[in-house]
Amino acid sequence: MKPEEAARKHALENREEFGEASVDAVTGSTFQDADGSPEEIQRAVRSAVEEVNSLSDAQVEEQMQEFEYEEQEHEHDPLPDLEGAEDSEVVVRFAPNPNGPPHLGSARGMIVNGELAEKYDGRLILRFDDTDPRNKRPRQEGYDSYPEMFEWLGYEVDEVVKSSEQFEKYYEHADRLVSDGKAYVCGCDPETGREYRRNGEACPHRDRTIDENNDLWRKMKDGEISEGEATLKIKTEVDHKNPAIRDFVAFRVIEDPDHPVTGNQYSAWPLLDFAGAVEDHYTETTHIVRGKELRASTKRQKYIYSYLGWDYPNVRYWGSIQISEFEAPMSTSTLGEMVDAGDLKGWDDPRAPTLTALRKRGFQPEAIRNFFVDMGVTENEVDASLDTLKTENRRIVERATAPSSSATQRS
C-alpha cells in the first residue's frame, strides 16, 4: 500500500477511535502496511494526521467507508469497575434534554448509571439539560416522565436538577472567566467564526481588553445585544490539532425564549458544554459514562475545569447503538413532531419506541434492564434487535406466570 493511502487509512481510524489522530499512534500502524522509505512514511503520516484532524466527524465516518478495517474487539464488561471508585463516594448522573419522554435509547443511560449507583452504593443524579429552548424546546411531559420511568425501571434518583434554574451560578463563573482573560465576546457571524476555526486563525475580537469584554458580556446578559450578534467564547488554542477544540462558544443570545421554567428572564444562554461542566462540579459528579462521539466535549470541558481550578470527573465511553424494527424513529424531536401532528396518538402510542409505549405493550422493566446490562459498556458499535428484548420479556413473563413460581420483585 502506498504510504499516503496507508497513513490516511490509519489516521481516520485513530481519529474515529480517540477523537483526535496522533502522529505517534498512526506511525506504528502505517509502517506495518506501507511500502516506502521511513522518511516517506513519516511525511505521509504527518500530512494525513493534519488533514484528518481538520475533518468533521461526519466526514471521517464517510471517508472510512473507502477502506476495510479489522473489527476491534473491546472487553465486554456489563458493569465495569470505575476508576478511583474506592477513593470517595461514587456520584453518577444521567443528563437528558426534557424535550419529550425517554425512549429505548435513553434507557441505556438510565439503566447503566442506575446500576453503577447501586453497585457502589453511590448517588444518582437526574439532571435536565434544558438550556436550548430554540432547538430542543423542553416539554412538561419530559420533566414529568423521566422521574416516573426511573422509578418504573427500579432505580431511586437521589437528586433532580434543572440546568435552567442555575443561571446565576453560570453567570458567576462566566464573569470570572471573562475577568481572568479566559473568555471573550466574539461578534463574528457563525460562518465567519467557523472559517477562522477551520483555518486555525484568531478572530479579530479575541484580543479585546478585559474591560471591553466585561462590558459586552454585561450587555449580552442584559438583553442589549440581539440574537446572532455575539457569543461568549472560551479561549483554548486557535491552532489546536482538532478544530472542534479551538475557541468554543459557551453562551449565545436567545431572544424571547419563552422557556417553560424561566420564561423570558434571561437573554444569554449557556451551551451544553458550559452548563454541564458547571453542574457536574456542583453535584460532585465523580464518574461520567457517555458516548465516544463526545470525546471533544470532554476536552472542551477540561479547559473550563482547568481555568476554574477544579478536578474533572473520571470518564468512560461507549459506542452507539442501533435498535431498529420500530415504526417510529428513535428521535425525541421527531417523535414530538409526530405527536403534535397527530401522526402518533400520544407518546405512549404502541408504534413509538418510548418507555411509556413499551410499558403499555406489556414489556417488563426487568426485561429492559437485563437487555441493557447484558449489552454492557463497550466502545464497539452495537446493532441490537428488538427480537432479543421480546425474547427476554417473554421469558420473564412466563416465569412470573408459571404455577410453581412467582415474579421476582426488585427491592
Residue pairs with C-beta under 8 A, 6 or more apart in sequence:
1 9
1 33
1 34
1 35
2 34
2 35
2 36
3 30
3 34
3 35
3 36
3 40
3 41
3 43
3 44
3 45
4 44
4 47
4 48
5 34
6 29
6 30
6 33
6 34
6 41
6 44
7 26
7 30
7 34
7 41
7 44
7 45
7 47
7 48
7 49
8 48
8 51
8 52
8 63
9 33
9 67
9 69
10 26
10 29
10 30
10 33
10 48
11 21
11 26
11 45
11 48
11 49
11 51
11 52
12 21
12 52
12 60
12 63
12 64
12 67
13 29
13 64
13 67
13 69
14 21
14 22
14 25
14 26
14 29
14 49
14 52
15 21
15 52
15 53
15 55
15 60
16 60
16 61
16 64
17 72
17 292
17 379
18 25
18 295
19 242
19 292
19 295
19 296
19 299
20 53
20 241
20 242
20 245
20 295
20 296
20 299
21 48
21 49
21 52
21 53
21 241
22 49
23 45
23 46
23 49
26 45
26 48
26 49
27 41
27 42
27 45
30 41
30 44
30 45
31 38
31 41
34 40
34 41
34 44
36 44
49 241
50 241
52 60
53 241
53 242
53 243
54 198
54 243
55 63
57 293
72 380
73 380
74 378
74 379
74 380
75 378
76 376
76 378
77 376
77 377
77 378
78 373
78 374
78 375
78 376
78 377
79 112
79 115
79 116
79 119
79 373
79 376
79 377
80 316
80 376
80 377
82 90
82 116
82 120
82 286
82 287
82 314
82 316
83 287
83 314
84 286
84 287
84 314
85 120
85 286
85 287
88 286
89 120
89 122
89 123
89 286
90 116
90 117
90 120
90 121
90 122
90 123
90 286
90 287
91 122
91 123
91 125
91 283
91 284
91 285
91 286
91 287
92 113
92 116
92 117
92 122
92 123
92 124
92 125
92 285
92 286
92 287
92 288
92 289
93 113
93 124
93 125
93 126
93 127
93 280
93 283
93 285
93 288
94 109
94 110
94 113
94 114
94 124
94 125
94 126
94 127
95 127
95 128
95 129
95 276
95 279
96 102
96 106
96 109
96 128
96 129
96 142
96 146
97 128
97 129
97 130
97 132
97 136
97 138
97 142
97 332
98 128
98 130
98 138
98 139
98 142
98 143
98 146
99 136
99 137
99 138
99 139
99 142
99 332
99 333
99 336
100 139
100 141
100 142
100 145
100 332
100 333
100 335
100 336
100 339
100 347
100 354
101 141
101 142
101 145
101 146
101 149
101 332
101 347
101 354
101 355
101 356
102 110
102 145
102 146
102 149
102 354
102 355
103 330
103 332
103 335
103 352
103 353
103 354
103 355
104 323
104 326
104 330
104 353
104 354
104 355
104 358
104 368
105 321
105 323
105 330
105 353
106 332
106 355
107 149
107 153
107 355
107 368
107 372
108 321
108 372
108 375
109 289
110 146
110 149
110 150
110 153
110 155
111 153
111 155
111 368
111 369
111 372
111 373
112 289
112 318
112 372
112 373
112 377
113 124
113 289
114 124
114 150
114 153
114 154
114 155
115 369
115 373
116 122
116 287
116 289
117 123
117 124
117 155
117 158
118 155
122 286
123 158
123 159
124 155
124 156
124 157
124 158
125 157
125 158
125 159
125 160
125 161
125 283
125 285
126 146
126 147
126 150
126 157
126 159
126 160
126 161
127 160
127 161
127 162
127 163
127 276
127 279
127 283
128 138
128 142
128 143
128 146
128 160
128 161
128 162
128 163
128 164
129 163
129 272
129 275
129 276
130 138
130 162
130 163
130 164
130 259
130 261
131 163
131 164
131 269
131 270
131 271
131 272
131 275
132 269
132 271
132 272
133 254
133 257
133 258
133 259
133 269
134 254
134 257
136 332
136 333
138 164
138 259
138 260
138 261
139 260
139 336
140 260
141 347
142 332
143 162
143 260
145 347
145 355
145 356
147 157
147 160
149 355
149 356
150 156
150 157
151 157
152 355
152 359
152 365
153 355
153 365
153 368
153 369
154 365
154 366
154 369
154 410
159 283
161 279
161 283
162 261
163 270
163 275
163 276
163 279
164 259
164 261
164 262
165 261
165 262
166 275
166 278
166 279
166 282
167 262
167 265
167 266
167 270
169 278
169 282
170 251
170 270
170 274
170 275
170 278
171 221
171 268
173 278
173 308
174 183
174 217
174 232
174 250
174 251
174 270
174 274
175 214
175 217
176 308
177 183
177 234
177 250
177 304
177 307
177 308
178 184
178 185
178 210
178 213
178 214
178 217
178 232
179 210
179 214
180 307
181 210
181 235
182 234
182 235
182 307
183 213
183 217
183 232
183 233
183 234
183 235
183 250
184 205
184 206
184 208
184 213
184 232
184 233
184 235
185 205
185 208
185 212
185 213
185 216
185 217
185 220
185 230
185 231
185 232
185 233
186 193
186 203
186 205
186 206
186 230
186 231
186 232
186 233
186 247
186 249
187 205
187 229
187 230
188 196
188 203
188 204
188 205
189 228
190 228
192 203
193 203
193 231
196 202
196 203
196 238
197 238
197 243
197 246
197 247
198 243
200 238
200 239
200 240
200 243
200 246
201 238
202 238
202 247
203 247
206 235
206 238
206 247
208 216
216 225
216 230
217 232
217 268
219 225
220 230
220 232
220 251
220 253
220 267
220 268
221 266
221 267
221 268
222 267
223 253
223 255
223 267
225 253
225 267
226 253
226 255
227 252
227 253
227 254
227 255
228 253
229 253
230 253
231 249
231 250
231 251
231 252
231 253
232 249
232 250
232 251
232 252
232 268
233 247
233 248
233 249
233 250
234 247
234 248
234 250
234 274
234 300
234 303
234 304
234 307
235 247
235 303
236 245
236 246
236 247
236 248
236 300
236 303
237 245
237 246
238 246
238 247
239 246
240 246
242 296
242 299
244 296
244 300
245 296
245 299
245 300
248 273
248 300
249 271
250 270
250 271
250 273
250 274
250 304
251 268
251 269
251 270
251 271
251 274
252 268
252 269
252 271
253 267
253 268
253 269
254 267
254 269
255 267
256 264
257 263
257 264
257 266
257 269
258 264
259 265
259 266
270 278
272 297
273 297
273 300
273 301
273 304
274 304
276 301
277 301
277 304
277 305
278 304
279 285
280 288
280 301
280 313
281 305
281 308
281 310
285 313
286 313
286 314
287 313
287 314
287 315
287 316
288 298
288 313
288 314
288 315
288 316
289 315
289 316
289 317
289 318
289 377
290 297
290 298
290 315
290 316
290 317
290 318
291 317
291 318
291 319
291 320
292 317
292 318
292 319
292 379
293 320
294 317
295 317
298 312
298 315
301 312
302 312
305 311
305 312
316 377
317 379
318 377
318 378
318 379
319 378
319 379
319 380
319 381
319 382
320 381
320 382
321 375
321 381
321 382
321 383
321 384
322 381
322 382
322 383
322 384
323 330
323 353
323 384
323 385
323 386
324 385
324 386
325 385
325 386
325 387
326 351
326 352
326 353
326 386
327 351
327 352
328 334
328 335
328 338
328 344
328 349
328 351
328 352
328 353
329 335
329 353
330 353
335 344
335 347
335 352
335 353
335 354
338 344
338 352
339 346
339 347
339 349
344 351
344 352
347 354
347 356
347 357
348 354
348 356
348 357
348 359
348 360
349 357
350 357
350 360
350 361
351 357
355 368
358 368
359 365
362 393
362 397
363 389
363 393
364 393
364 396
364 397
364 400
365 410
366 396
366 408
366 410
367 389
367 392
367 393
367 395
367 396
368 389
370 392
370 396
371 384
371 388
371 389
371 392
375 382
375 384
399 405
399 407
399 408
400 406
400 407
400 408
